[in-house]
Amino acid sequence: MFDRNQGGLAPSTRKTLGLVSVFGTALYLCLSILSWVFSGELALVPFTSSSLPPMADLGIDSVHHYDLADYTGSARGQDRNERVLFLVPLRDAAAHLPMLFAHMDKMTYPHVLIDLAFLVSDSKDDTMGVLLKELNTLQSNRDVSKRFGSIEIFEKDFGQAVGQGFSDRHGFEAQGPRRKLMARARNWLLSVALRPDHSWVYWRDADVEKVPTTIMEDLMSHDKDVIVPNVWRPLPDWLGNEQPYDLNSWKESDAGLRLADTLDEDAVIVEGYAEYATWRPHLAYLRDPFGDIHVEMELDGIGGVSILAKAAVFRHGAHFPAFSFQKHAETEGFGKMCKRMGMSVVGLPHYTIWHIYEPSDDDLRHMEWMAQQDELREKERVLKEAHDKVWQSGFDNVKQEWERERELILKNVELDFDVHQKVRAKKAEEQSKAEAKVHGPEEEKVVPGVGKAALQPDAVKKVVQG
Amino acid sequence: MRSARRYLLVLLPVVALLYVLSTYFRGTPVEKPVARNMAGNHIVKYNMNKLQASSQAASHSEKVLILTPLARFYDEYWENLVALSYPHDLIELGFIVPRSKEGQQALEKLDRAVAKTQKGKDKFSKVTILRQEAEDALASHSEKDRHAMSVQKARRSAMSLARNSLFLSTIGPDTAWILWLDSDVVETPHTLIQDMTKHDKDVLVANCYQRYTNDQGKPDVRPYDYNSWVESQQGIKMAESMSPDDIILEGYGEMATYRLLMAKIYNADGDIHEEIALDGVGGTALLVKSEVHRDGAMFPPFPFYNLIETEGFAKMAKRLGYKPYGLPNYLVYHYNE
């Protein structure tokens, strides 16, 4: 192409062209290497065992083959078509479902790669009805890409150790039995819904108010065995605006280990209660609202509001102990068990999702007190109004009367004054004629008043005597 | 003409560059995600409150999942499996093969056997075959090495991972029972499932023996699996003095636990339905109500109360409030190498 005879271009132009094509080729190579590296193809290499042939498909309906090495989970699951099992345990959660489904609808991870599984247990409200309604809406989205993979609902009642009210659930004594029951529910849901072709498992509570739409990709990008975000909750202004919610994500401390040693085999340590002072560093308290969202913190116990884990973690047997495992149960015991199995358990202190505000007992008492205060203030207001009215009505009349009287008196005085003037003028007139007649009327006016005042003491005396 | 060619030459690299940039920013093309092949809106509902595992398993049409970690494939194992008289349409099978050459050989033999059976009349309701994700580090060990005490912990830890992956991938909403049947169990009564479910126990293990030819040249039987036992004071003391990372193993002289071993109390003239409460169980022929696994009882791949794998499983089941039992006079037979 650059042949002198055929090209006929000026040497300088040819030089430029040569440079451009050299740079172009170099750039091409660089970019293709980059795209290869970042596509996650590189990460694939260690997982696939080249020495073994792929598993055969026998072409028989009742026979299924799965090479578990194909479902190990990577940092870029969305690029590698990795299936996520989205698990939600539900109990009396009808009120929270619309919020949950609004979040799910907005999730950016390819919906077709997400399989949903719900466990509905011991519900007295219409959790099942609302769930089915929401699911049907979700799956009849005109935008087919917004629909999810398979959806399974499992009904299983475990009987209730305690109620589901906030104070029932969060009281100290209730924690052990309650956590063990929750653990059973989670294990039932996990074991029945997990399939060999799931690469990831995501646990989510229904009562999350605010969550990034990219949560799946964000958590996945860390490529950890188990990872949790920070969980806070908004508070009403009178309680200080916001507060750490999930205290189950923590790093073990010496005090915690010592405490564990003193407890009996079936005891369950729970965080956030004065009864068990462990002095553990909590993920929740390490949050900096302006901190780097990618910062990781190693954890030993985790909370269950939002957990992303590689499916292999569960496949290998890690679960939510429904018994006291190293003095912990449920999600905290799960964290402990994962560590025991040599897995990475990580929390993100500055990446936050928001739980709904649920008033605590103290909050409720405070709210009751505030309501009483409001009521009192209202009562006071009404009373004051009435008082004022009565007072005013009693007082006004007198005042007006008095005012009128005063006016009259003044008027009289004025009148008198006028009269006086006239009289004086007359007097002066008359004085000039005859002087002695004038004083009479003035003396007469004063006499009745003096008379009234003089009467009162007599009246009192009469009453006393009577 | 000349200027046209010049433009062409300038344009060519530019176009190439644009093309490269566009492919880069579009990302590498990936396979389009495939939706699961499901009817309607993909929503399925299961009521698991109705699930039951009772002493009349067959008449209640209770589903049984037979699980086998398959390191080697024996024709006798398959023949015995196919001959089980529990209705095959109530039986699902699950296998996991190690990621190794041996595993590959076993897989190929298994595939052939499965294909033959599943194309036939009396097929099982479903067969799931898994391959472990991790390379089998212990693949090279011979049968003799396998029993060396030093490699036991690693071997049984790997076995735990295989067992856990298997049951957690295959247990379904209607699975009532899980029968763990080792790939080297080559002979059981055909009524194995009916016989064992009849006891209505949470966890129940048969006594695993081995046929051999004795010194007199006569066929005889001898105990094979020593993992089913009743805890002893000595065993408890031993565990107390151990580090939490150590494990107690049965059948090794250097570790005398004085536990009552089920393998040792077989009575040829005894009632085959005699039960004995156990603290440790073996996995050669182990029947488990599905709720035990669903509650979380798995095969610990780490020392759990100084126990691992099936023995650790029995301990975990007990921690969850379930009771393991054994049938000392009910024999199943292990392959003789």
Boltz contact constraints between the chains, C-beta under 6 A:
constraints:
  - contact:
      token1: [A, 8]
      token2: [B, 2]
      max_distance: 6.0
  - contact:
      token1: [A, 17]
      token2: [B, 9]
      max_distance: 6.0
  - contact:
      token1: [A, 20]
      token2: [B, 13]
      max_distance: 6.0
  - contact:
      token1: [A, 21]
      token2: [B, 13]
      max_distance: 6.0
  - contact:
      token1: [A, 24]
      token2: [B, 13]
      max_distance: 6.0
  - contact:
      token1: [A, 24]
      token2: [B, 16]
      max_distance: 6.0
  - contact:
      token1: [A, 24]
      token2: [B, 17]
      max_distance: 6.0
  - contact:
      token1: [A, 28]
      token2: [B, 20]
      max_distance: 6.0
  - contact:
      token1: [A, 31]
      token2: [B, 20]
      max_distance: 6.0
  - contact:
      token1: [A, 31]
      token2: [B, 24]
      max_distance: 6.0
  - contact:
      token1: [A, 35]
      token2: [B, 24]
      max_distance: 6.0
  - contact:
      token1: [A, 35]
      token2: [B, 28]
      max_distance: 6.0
  - contact:
      token1: [A, 39]
      token2: [B, 28]
      max_distance: 6.0
  - contact:
      token1: [A, 49]
      token2: [B, 99]
      max_distance: 6.0
  - contact:
      token1: [A, 52]
      token2: [B, 104]
      max_distance: 6.0
  - contact:
      token1: [A, 55]
      token2: [B, 131]
      max_distance: 6.0
  - contact:
      token1: [A, 56]
      token2: [B, 111]
      max_distance: 6.0
  - contact:
      token1: [A, 58]
      token2: [B, 115]
      max_distance: 6.0
  - contact:
      token1: [A, 60]
      token2: [B, 118]
      max_distance: 6.0
  - contact:
      token1: [A, 62]
      token2: [B, 118]
      max_distance: 6.0
  - contact:
      token1: [A, 62]
      token2: [B, 126]
      max_distance: 6.0
  - contact:
      token1: [A, 63]
      token2: [B, 114]
      max_distance: 6.0
  - contact:
      token1: [A, 63]
      token2: [B, 118]
      max_distance: 6.0
  - contact:
      token1: [A, 63]
      token2: [B, 127]
      max_distance: 6.0
  - contact:
      token1: [A, 64]
      token2: [B, 128]
      max_distance: 6.0
  - contact:
      token1: [A, 65]
      token2: [B, 129]
      max_distance: 6.0
  - contact:
      token1: [A, 66]
      token2: [B, 130]
      max_distance: 6.0
  - contact:
      token1: [A, 67]
      token2: [B, 131]
      max_distance: 6.0
  - contact:
      token1: [A, 68]
      token2: [B, 130]
      max_distance: 6.0
  - contact:
      token1: [A, 68]
      token2: [B, 132]
      max_distance: 6.0
  - contact:
      token1: [A, 68]
      token2: [B, 133]
      max_distance: 6.0
  - contact:
      token1: [A, 69]
      token2: [B, 133]
      max_distance: 6.0
  - contact:
      token1: [A, 72]
      token2: [B, 133]
      max_distance: 6.0
  - contact:
      token1: [A, 79]
      token2: [B, 30]
      max_distance: 6.0
  - contact:
      token1: [A, 81]
      token2: [B, 33]
      max_distance: 6.0
  - contact:
      token1: [A, 110]
      token2: [B, 33]
      max_distance: 6.0
  - contact:
      token1: [A, 112]
      token2: [B, 33]
      max_distance: 6.0
  - contact:
      token1: [A, 112]
      token2: [B, 35]
      max_distance: 6.0
  - contact:
      token1: [A, 113]
      token2: [B, 33]
      max_distance: 6.0
  - contact:
      token1: [A, 135]
      token2: [B, 43]
      max_distance: 6.0
  - contact:
      token1: [A, 139]
      token2: [B, 41]
      max_distance: 6.0
  - contact:
      token1: [A, 149]
      token2: [B, 36]
      max_distance: 6.0
  - contact:
      token1: [A, 150]
      token2: [B, 36]
      max_distance: 6.0
  - contact:
      token1: [A, 150]
      token2: [B, 38]
      max_distance: 6.0
  - contact:
      token1: [A, 150]
      token2: [B, 42]
      max_distance: 6.0
  - contact:
      token1: [A, 151]
      token2: [B, 42]
      max_distance: 6.0
  - contact:
      token1: [A, 151]
      token2: [B, 43]
      max_distance: 6.0
  - contact:
      token1: [A, 152]
      token2: [B, 44]
      max_distance: 6.0
  - contact:
      token1: [A, 153]
      token2: [B, 45]
      max_distance: 6.0
  - contact:
      token1: [A, 154]
      token2: [B, 46]
      max_distance: 6.0
  - contact:
      token1: [A, 154]
      token2: [B, 48]
      max_distance: 6.0
  - contact:
      token1: [A, 155]
      token2: [B, 47]
      max_distance: 6.0
  - contact:
      token1: [A, 156]
      token2: [B, 48]
      max_distance: 6.0
  - contact:
      token1: [A, 156]
      token2: [B, 49]
      max_distance: 6.0
  - contact:
      token1: [A, 157]
      token2: [B, 49]
      max_distance: 6.0
  - contact:
      token1: [A, 184]
      token2: [B, 295]
      max_distance: 6.0
  - contact:
      token1: [A, 187]
      token2: [B, 295]
      max_distance: 6.0
  - contact:
      token1: [A, 187]
      token2: [B, 296]
      max_distance: 6.0
  - contact:
      token1: [A, 188]
      token2: [B, 294]
      max_distance: 6.0
  - contact:
      token1: [A, 191]
      token2: [B, 168]
      max_distance: 6.0
  - contact:
      token1: [A, 191]
      token2: [B, 171]
      max_distance: 6.0
  - contact:
      token1: [A, 191]
      token2: [B, 294]
      max_distance: 6.0
  - contact:
      token1: [A, 192]
      token2: [B, 173]
      max_distance: 6.0
  - contact:
      token1: [A, 194]
      token2: [B, 168]
      max_distance: 6.0
  - contact:
      token1: [A, 196]
      token2: [B, 130]
      max_distance: 6.0
  - contact:
      token1: [A, 196]
      token2: [B, 169]
      max_distance: 6.0
  - contact:
      token1: [A, 315]
      token2: [B, 165]
      max_distance: 6.0
  - contact:
      token1: [A, 315]
      token2: [B, 168]
      max_distance: 6.0
  - contact:
      token1: [A, 316]
      token2: [B, 161]
      max_distance: 6.0
  - contact:
      token1: [A, 316]
      token2: [B, 164]
      max_distance: 6.0
  - contact:
      token1: [A, 317]
      token2: [B, 164]
      max_distance: 6.0
  - contact:
      token1: [A, 317]
      token2: [B, 298]
      max_distance: 6.0
  - contact:
      token1: [A, 319]
      token2: [B, 296]
      max_distance: 6.0
  - contact:
      token1: [A, 322]
      token2: [B, 295]
      max_distance: 6.0
  - contact:
      token1: [A, 322]
      token2: [B, 296]
      max_distance: 6.0
  - contact:
      token1: [A, 322]
      token2: [B, 320]
      max_distance: 6.0
  - contact:
      token1: [A, 323]
      token2: [B, 319]
      max_distance: 6.0
  - contact:
      token1: [A, 323]
      token2: [B, 320]
      max_distance: 6.0
  - contact:
      token1: [A, 340]
      token2: [B, 302]
      max_distance: 6.0
  - contact:
      token1: [A, 341]
      token2: [B, 302]
      max_distance: 6.0
